[in-house]
Amino acid sequence: MSYSDPENEEEWMILSIRLDKKERKLYHLFAESEEPLLSVHEDILIRFRLTKGQLLTEVQIEEIRMEDERYRAYVLAIAYLGARPRTRKQIEQYLNRKLFESDNIQYALDRLEKEHIVDDEQYARQFAAGRLKNSLKGRRFIQQELAQRGVSKEAAAEAISALDHKVELASAKKAAEKKWRSLKGDTFEKKRKLMGYLMRSGFPGDIVKEAIKSIDLIGEDDAFEEDDGLLLDN
C-alpha cells in the first residue's frame, strides 16, 4: 500500500517479511505487489530496523538496496576466502562473475583490506614460501604465478627476495633427482635436458648448477662442464 506525505513523496508500507526458502539469511519484504519491495541480508534487516508496518520512501528503499548489495558483496567475499587465502585481484574477479556492480565490489575490497582480511603482501610471502617448499618450482616461476594472481611487482619481488636459498636448492635437487630418472640418452644429453628442465621450472643459474652437480652421474663428461657455465651465465 502506498501513501503520500505532505511533500507528495510516495511511501510504501511493509506488509510482510519472509525468509527465503533457499538462501540462508535472505529476507524478502513485501508491500502490495507479489514481487518483493526489497530483498535484504539479515544484517541489513537488523541495521535498518525493518519491521512489518514500517513506511519506506523511494529514497530510503534505494539507500537500503545499495547498502544491501555492498554488504552482500562483502559477505560473499568472506565466504570465498574461507577455502584459502586470496589476493585482492582474485576476489575482484570472483565478485565480477557474480555480477556485482563495480562500486560495490570496490567497497567490499577496501573494507576487507582495512580489516586486514585481505593482504596481498602477506599472501605473496606465504604463497612463495609454500610453493618453493612443496611444488619443485623456483623463484622465477613463483614470481610469474604471483603476477598471474594480481600481486603487484613490488610485493612479489619482496616475497621472492625473502626466500631461503637453502630451501630453494633442496627443492631444485629434489626436482633434478625426480626428472633424472625419466630422461633418455647418454650422460651429456641427459644433463643438457635436465638443465633446460630446471631453468624452465624457474630456478636461477647458480641453483641449477648445484642441483645438477648433486646428481650421482656415471661417466660424467668433462666437456659438459665447459658448456654449462656458458649456458647458465645469462
C-alpha positions in Angstrom: 0.0 0.0 0.0 1.5 3.4 -1.0 0.9 6.7 0.8 1.8 10.3 0.2 3.3 12.6 2.8 2.7 16.4 2.8 5.5 16.9 0.3 4.0 14.4 -2.0 6.8 11.8 -1.6 5.4 8.4 -2.2 5.8 5.8 0.6 5.3 2.0 0.8 4.3 0.1 3.9 6.0 -3.2 4.6 3.1 -5.7 4.9 5.1 -8.9 5.4 8.6 -10.1 5.8 9.5 -13.7 4.6 12.7 -15.7 4.9 13.9 -17.0 1.6 13.4 -20.8 1.2 16.8 -21.5 -0.3 19.2 -18.7 0.7 20.1 -18.5 4.4 19.8 -15.1 6.0 18.0 -13.6 3.0 14.7 -11.8 3.7 12.0 -10.6 1.3 10.0 -7.5 2.2 6.6 -7.2 0.6 4.2 -4.3 0.1 1.1 -4.8 -2.1 2.8 -6.5 -5.1 3.5 -10.2 -5.4 7.1 -9.2 -6.1 9.3 -8.2 -3.1 9.7 -4.5 -2.5 13.1 -5.3 -1.2 15.3 -8.4 -0.6 18.0 -7.9 2.0 20.5 -9.8 4.1 19.6 -10.4 7.7 22.2 -8.0 9.0 20.8 -5.2 6.8 17.3 -6.0 8.1 18.6 -5.5 11.6 20.7 -2.5 10.9 17.8 -0.5 9.3 15.3 -1.9 11.9 13.0 -3.0 9.1 9.7 -4.3 10.5 6.1 -5.1 9.4 4.1 -1.9 9.2 7.1 0.4 8.6 6.8 3.1 5.9 9.6 3.5 3.4 10.2 6.3 0.8 11.8 5.8 -2.6 14.9 7.4 -1.3 15.1 5.0 1.7 14.4 2.0 -0.5 17.2 2.9 -2.8 19.6 3.6 0.1 18.8 0.2 1.7 19.1 -1.6 -1.6 22.5 -0.1 -2.3 23.8 -0.9 1.2 22.5 -4.4 0.9 24.3 -5.1 -2.3 27.6 -3.7 -0.9 27.2 -5.8 2.2 26.4 -8.9 0.3 29.4 -8.5 -1.9 31.5 -8.2 1.3 29.8 -11.3 2.9 30.3 -13.3 -0.3 33.9 -12.4 -0.5 34.4 -13.6 3.1 32.8 -16.9 2.2 35.1 -17.1 -0.8 38.1 -16.5 1.4 37.0 -19.4 3.7 38.5 -22.0 1.4 42.0 -20.5 1.2 43.8 -17.1 1.1 43.1 -15.0 -2.0 44.5 -11.8 -3.5 42.5 -8.6 -4.0 42.5 -9.3 -7.7 41.2 -12.9 -7.3 38.3 -11.6 -5.1 37.5 -8.9 -7.6 37.3 -11.4 -10.4 35.1 -13.6 -8.3 32.6 -10.8 -7.5 32.6 -9.7 -11.1 31.5 -13.2 -12.1 28.7 -12.8 -9.5 27.6 -9.6 -11.4 28.0 -7.1 -8.6 28.4 -3.5 -9.6 31.9 -2.1 -9.7 31.4 0.4 -6.9 30.1 -2.3 -4.6 33.0 -4.6 -5.4 35.5 -1.8 -4.6 33.6 -1.2 -1.3 33.9 -4.8 -0.3 37.6 -5.0 -1.3 38.5 -1.8 0.5 36.7 -3.0 3.6 38.5 -6.4 3.5 41.9 -4.6 3.2 41.0 -2.2 6.0 40.1 -5.1 8.3 43.3 -6.9 7.3 41.3 -9.8 6.0 42.9 -9.4 2.6 46.6 -8.6 2.5 48.4 -9.1 -0.8 51.9 -8.7 0.7 51.3 -11.3 3.4 49.6 -13.5 0.7 52.7 -13.2 -1.5 55.1 -14.2 1.3 53.1 -17.2 2.3 52.4 -18.3 -1.2 56.0 -18.0 -2.3 57.4 -19.9 0.7 54.8 -22.7 0.4 55.3 -23.1 -3.4 59.1 -23.2 -3.0 58.9 -25.9 -0.4 56.2 -28.1 -2.0 55.9 -27.6 -5.8 59.5 -28.2 -7.0 59.4 -24.8 -8.7 62.0 -22.0 -8.5 61.7 -18.3 -7.6 61.3 -17.1 -11.2 58.3 -19.4 -11.8 56.8 -18.5 -8.5 57.1 -14.8 -9.3 55.2 -15.3 -12.5 52.5 -17.1 -10.5 52.2 -14.2 -8.1 51.8 -11.8 -11.1 49.0 -14.0 -12.5 47.2 -13.8 -9.2 47.3 -10.0 -9.3 50.1 -9.4 -6.8 52.0 -6.1 -7.5 55.5 -6.3 -8.8 56.8 -4.7 -5.6 55.0 -7.2 -3.3 56.1 -10.1 -5.5 59.7 -9.0 -5.6 59.8 -8.6 -1.8 58.4 -12.0 -1.3 60.8 -13.6 -3.7 63.8 -11.9 -2.2 62.9 -13.3 1.2 63.0 -16.9 0.0 65.6 -19.1 1.6 68.5 -20.2 -0.7 68.9 -23.5 1.1 65.2 -24.4 0.7 65.3 -23.5 -3.0 68.4 -25.6 -3.5 66.8 -28.5 -1.8 63.8 -28.1 -4.0 65.9 -28.0 -7.1 67.9 -31.1 -6.1 64.7 -33.0 -5.5 63.3 -31.9 -8.8 66.5 -32.8 -10.5 66.6 -36.3 -9.0 63.0 -36.9 -9.9 63.4 -35.8 -13.5 66.7 -37.6 -14.0 65.1 -41.0 -13.7 62.9 -40.3 -16.7 65.5 -38.8 -19.1 66.8 -40.7 -22.1 70.2 -40.6 -23.8 73.8 -40.5 -22.8 75.0 -38.6 -19.7 75.9 -35.5 -21.7 72.5 -35.3 -23.4 70.6 -36.1 -20.1 72.5 -33.3 -18.3 71.5 -30.8 -21.0 67.9 -31.9 -20.8 68.0 -31.6 -17.1 69.4 -28.1 -17.2 66.6 -27.0 -19.5 64.0 -28.5 -17.3 65.3 -26.8 -14.2 65.6 -23.5 -15.9 62.0 -23.7 -17.2 61.0 -24.6 -13.6 62.2 -21.2 -12.6 65.4 -21.9 -10.8 68.2 -19.4 -11.2 71.5 -20.5 -12.8 73.6 -20.9 -9.7 70.9 -23.2 -8.1 70.7 -25.2 -11.4 74.5 -25.8 -11.4 74.5 -27.0 -7.8 71.5 -29.2 -8.4 73.0 -30.9 -11.4 76.3 -31.5 -9.6 74.4 -33.2 -6.8 73.2 -36.0 -9.2 75.3 -39.1 -8.9 76.5 -39.4 -12.5 78.4 -42.2 -14.1 80.9 -41.4 -16.7 80.5 -37.6 -16.3 81.6 -35.8 -19.4 84.2 -33.1 -18.7 83.3 -31.3 -21.9 79.8 -30.6 -20.4 81.4 -28.7 -17.5 82.8 -26.2 -20.0 79.5 -25.7 -21.7 77.2 -25.5 -18.7 78.9 -22.4 -17.4 78.3 -20.6 -20.6 74.6 -21.7 -20.7 73.9 -20.6 -17.2 75.7 -17.2 -17.2 72.6 -15.4 -18.6 
